[in-house]
Amino acid sequence: TVHSIQWNMTKNKKYTLSDKTKKVLKSLKTNIEIYYFYSTKARNFTLEDKLKQYEKASSKIKYFPIDADRNPVKAEKFKVTRYGILVLYRKDNDSFEKVDELTEQGITNGLIKISKNKKKKIYFTKGHGEPLLDSSMDEKTGISALKGELEAESYEVKEIELFNAKKVPDDCSILVLNGLKTDLFDVEVKRIKEYLKRGGALLVLYQPFSSLRNLENLLSTYGIIPHKDVIVDKLSRMVGGDFLMPIISNYSYHEITKGFRVASFFPLCRSFEIKSIDGIVTNIIAKTNPGSWGETDLERIKKGEASFNPKQDKKSPLTVA
């Protein structure tokens, strides 16, 4: 048998994996493929040397450099939209984990996540008129396409009637309140607050033309104040949209928006004010573009009319996320 031996003679141990990484690699029970999607104009050979060390250190690891431009099918399979992304892939359960922190710590943390047999679970509330998760693809108010995208990213998507549950489940990675038509019950607000105290994550999609007191009080507890408006953006008409579908391209740097290269559309969107609360860190990640505004005359909007009133409407840029 011939073994490859690599001596580390560098001062900073450039060719040495950390003890933590070695321990993780030794504990792997399943084969993991690592794909590095690179551009020929900006290929990171230092990273590739590091990935080869992973491959040499464990028979469970196989490394593949992928020219993203020449392999669009592979990039599409893993939802890769930019260069310099690592994808860790498990063939046994067809799951994958994307890594954009191209350091040993980032790679090893990704291996820890992908090696776990349990998928992250996202719970969507139901019972308040929310869009259906299992609607047909042609149903306008359903979100089955979103469910499919999340499942393709190795998430397990479930629904929950929070008023009938004793608590938000411990295995809930994200709780989603999406487009509620009726207000939360007091007991639901209590359970959400308890869940957040346990370190849970909450995503709220709160549409305009709604006034839900319990939901708004819950948001204000964390410094998020919904405005009673709807965003008007006449620029949307120029790209074939409705003026109530603002174009958002004003992103703040954040883990969520890192890598965003294109504009987003936010149909029927309201604005928010962020207030400072002791012990809570808030980050604004998206704002409206110049030329849009927050229309407060909602009755006029319902008639298909809109014009900026500087005395009562909200001037751009406005926070939408």
C-alpha positions in Angstrom: 0.0 0.0 0.0 1.3 3.5 -0.9 0.4 6.4 1.4 0.8 10.1 0.6 2.8 11.9 3.3 2.9 15.7 3.5 5.4 17.3 5.8 4.5 20.7 7.2 7.6 22.9 7.3 5.8 26.2 7.2 5.9 28.5 10.2 2.1 29.1 10.3 1.2 25.5 9.6 -0.4 26.4 6.3 -0.8 22.7 5.4 -2.2 21.5 8.7 -5.8 20.9 9.5 -7.0 21.9 13.0 -7.7 19.3 15.7 -11.4 20.2 15.5 -11.5 19.6 11.7 -9.6 16.2 12.1 -12.1 15.2 14.8 -15.1 16.1 12.6 -13.5 14.2 9.6 -12.9 11.2 11.7 -16.5 11.1 12.9 -18.0 11.2 9.4 -20.3 8.2 8.8 -21.4 9.0 5.2 -19.7 10.0 2.0 -19.7 13.8 1.3 -18.8 15.4 -2.0 -17.4 18.9 -2.0 -17.9 21.0 -5.1 -16.1 24.3 -5.6 -17.8 26.5 -8.2 -15.1 28.8 -9.5 -14.6 31.4 -12.3 -11.5 30.9 -14.5 -10.9 34.7 -13.9 -10.8 34.4 -10.1 -9.9 30.8 -9.1 -8.8 30.4 -5.4 -6.0 27.9 -5.5 -5.2 28.4 -1.8 -8.7 27.2 -1.1 -8.3 24.2 -3.4 -5.1 23.2 -1.6 -7.1 23.3 1.6 -9.9 21.1 0.2 -7.3 18.6 -1.0 -6.1 18.3 2.6 -9.7 17.4 3.6 -9.8 14.8 0.9 -6.4 13.3 2.0 -7.5 13.3 5.6 -10.7 11.3 5.1 -11.8 8.6 2.7 -15.4 10.0 3.2 -14.5 13.3 1.4 -14.3 13.7 -2.4 -13.4 17.1 -3.8 -14.5 18.3 -7.3 -13.5 21.7 -8.8 -16.3 22.9 -11.0 -16.1 25.6 -13.7 -19.4 27.3 -13.0 -19.7 28.7 -16.6 -19.1 25.3 -18.2 -21.3 23.4 -15.9 -24.7 25.3 -15.7 -26.7 22.1 -15.0 -24.6 21.3 -11.9 -24.9 24.9 -10.8 -28.7 24.9 -11.3 -29.0 21.6 -9.3 -27.5 23.3 -6.3 -29.0 26.7 -6.8 -25.6 28.3 -7.3 -26.0 31.9 -8.6 -22.5 33.3 -8.1 -18.8 32.2 -8.2 -16.8 31.2 -5.2 -19.4 29.0 -3.5 -18.7 25.6 -2.0 -21.5 22.9 -2.0 -21.3 20.0 0.4 -23.4 17.1 -1.0 -24.7 13.9 0.5 -25.8 11.4 -2.1 -27.4 9.1 0.4 -30.2 11.5 1.3 -29.8 14.0 -1.6 -29.2 16.9 0.7 -26.7 19.7 0.3 -25.3 22.6 2.3 -23.9 25.8 0.7 -20.8 27.4 2.2 -19.6 30.9 1.3 -17.3 31.4 4.2 -14.2 30.0 2.5 -12.2 29.3 5.6 -11.4 26.1 7.4 -13.9 27.0 10.1 -16.6 27.7 7.5 -15.9 24.4 5.7 -15.8 22.3 8.8 -19.0 24.0 10.2 -20.7 23.1 6.9 -19.6 19.5 7.3 -21.0 19.4 10.8 -24.4 20.6 9.5 -24.6 18.3 6.5 -23.5 15.3 8.5 -26.5 15.6 10.8 -29.3 13.2 9.7 -32.1 15.6 10.9 -33.2 18.3 8.4 -33.9 21.8 9.7 -37.7 22.3 10.1 -39.6 25.4 9.1 -43.1 25.8 10.6 -45.7 27.9 8.9 -48.7 28.9 11.1 -52.2 28.2 9.9 -55.7 29.0 11.1 -55.6 32.8 10.3 -56.3 32.7 6.6 -52.6 32.2 5.6 -51.8 31.1 2.0 -51.9 27.3 1.6 -48.6 25.4 1.5 -50.1 22.5 -0.5 -52.1 24.5 -3.0 -52.0 23.7 -6.8 -49.3 25.5 -8.7 -51.8 27.7 -10.6 -53.5 28.9 -7.4 -52.7 32.6 -7.0 -52.7 32.8 -3.2 -50.9 29.5 -2.6 -47.2 29.1 -1.8 -46.6 25.5 -2.9 -43.7 26.7 -5.2 -42.0 28.3 -2.1 -42.4 25.0 -0.2 -40.8 23.2 -3.1 -37.9 25.6 -3.2 -37.3 25.1 0.6 -37.5 21.4 0.3 -34.9 21.5 -2.5 -32.6 23.4 -0.1 -33.0 20.4 2.3 -35.5 22.0 4.7 -38.5 20.1 6.0 -41.6 22.3 5.8 -44.5 21.8 8.2 -47.7 23.6 9.3 -48.8 24.3 12.8 -52.0 25.6 14.4 -50.3 27.4 17.2 -53.5 27.9 19.3 -53.8 24.1 19.5 -50.2 23.4 20.3 -48.7 23.5 23.8 -45.7 25.4 22.5 -43.6 26.1 19.4 -41.9 22.7 18.8 -38.3 22.4 20.0 -37.2 21.3 16.5 -38.5 24.4 14.9 -35.6 26.3 13.2 -37.8 29.1 11.9 -41.5 30.0 12.6 -43.2 31.8 9.8 -46.2 34.1 10.1 -47.2 34.6 6.5 -50.0 36.9 5.4 -52.3 36.5 8.4 -55.9 37.7 7.6 -57.1 37.5 11.2 -55.2 38.4 14.4 -53.2 36.2 16.7 -54.8 34.9 19.9 -53.3 36.0 23.2 -52.1 32.5 23.9 -50.3 32.4 20.5 -48.4 35.6 21.2 -47.4 34.1 24.6 -46.0 31.0 22.9 -44.2 32.9 20.3 -42.5 35.1 22.9 -41.5 31.9 24.9 -40.1 30.4 21.6 -38.0 33.5 20.9 -36.7 33.5 24.5 -35.4 30.0 23.8 -33.4 31.3 20.9 -35.9 30.7 18.2 -36.2 32.5 14.8 -39.4 34.3 13.6 -40.2 35.4 10.1 -43.2 37.8 9.7 -44.7 38.7 6.3 -47.2 41.4 7.2 -49.2 42.7 4.2 -50.8 46.2 3.9 -54.5 46.7 4.3 -54.4 44.7 7.5 -54.6 46.0 11.1 -53.8 43.2 13.5 -53.4 44.6 17.0 -51.8 41.6 18.7 -49.4 41.0 15.8 -48.4 44.7 15.8 -47.9 44.7 19.6 -45.7 41.6 19.3 -43.5 43.3 16.6 -43.3 46.5 18.6 -41.9 44.5 21.6 -38.8 43.9 19.4 -38.6 47.5 18.1 -40.5 46.9 14.7 -43.3 49.3 14.1 -45.5 48.7 11.0 -46.7 51.7 9.1 -50.3 51.9 8.0 -49.4 52.4 4.4 -48.7 50.6 1.1 -45.6 51.2 -1.0 -46.2 52.9 -4.4 -43.5 52.7 -7.0 -44.3 54.0 -10.4 -41.0 52.8 -11.8 -42.5 49.3 -11.7 -44.8 50.2 -14.6 -41.7 50.7 -16.8 -40.8 47.0 -16.3 -44.3 45.8 -16.9 -45.4 45.6 -13.3 -48.0 47.2 -11.1 -47.3 50.4 -9.2 -48.0 48.5 -6.0 -45.1 46.1 -6.8 -42.0 48.2 -5.7 -38.6 47.4 -7.1 -36.1 46.9 -4.3 -32.4 47.2 -5.1 -31.3 49.1 -2.0 -29.8 46.4 0.2 -27.7 46.8 3.3 -24.8 44.4 3.8 -26.0 41.4 5.8 -25.7 37.6 5.7 -29.1 37.4 4.1 -28.4 39.8 1.3 -24.8 38.9 0.7 -24.4 38.1 -2.9 -27.6 39.8 -4.1 -26.9 41.1 -7.6 -30.4 41.8 -8.9 -33.4 43.7 -7.9 -36.3 42.1 -6.0 -40.1 42.7 -6.4 -42.2 43.2 -3.3 -45.9 43.1 -4.4 -48.3 44.7 -2.0 -45.7 45.8 0.5 -45.9 48.1 3.6 -43.1 50.0 5.3 -41.7 49.7 8.8 -40.0 51.9 11.4 -37.2 50.4 13.5 -36.8 51.6 17.1 -33.9 50.9 19.4 -34.7 48.5 22.2 -32.2 47.7 25.0 -30.8 44.2 24.6 -32.1 43.8 21.0 -29.9 44.2 17.9 -31.9 45.1 14.8 -30.6 45.2 11.2 -32.3 46.9 8.2 -31.6 44.9 5.1 -33.7 46.4 2.4 -35.1 49.8 1.6 -37.2 51.3 -1.2 -35.6 53.3 -4.1 -36.0 57.0 -4.7 -39.3 57.9 -6.4 -41.4 55.5 -4.4 -43.4 56.4 -1.3 -45.6 55.0 1.4 -49.2 55.9 0.5 -51.4 56.3 3.6 -54.7 57.0 1.8 -55.6 53.3 1.4 -59.2 54.0 0.3 -57.9 56.0 -2.7 -55.5 53.2 -3.5 -58.4 50.8 -3.6 -59.9 53.0 -6.4 -56.7 52.7 -8.4 -55.5 56.2 -7.6 -52.3 57.4 -6.0 -50.3 60.6 -5.7 -47.6 61.7 -3.2 -48.9 63.9 -0.5 -45.9 65.3 1.4 -48.0 66.2 4.5 -49.2 62.6 5.2 -47.4 60.1 3.0 -44.1 58.4 3.9 -41.1 59.6 1.8 -38.5 57.2 0.4 -36.2 55.5 1.3 -38.4 53.3 3.4 -37.6 50.1 5.3 -39.3 47.0 4.0 -37.2 44.3 5.6 
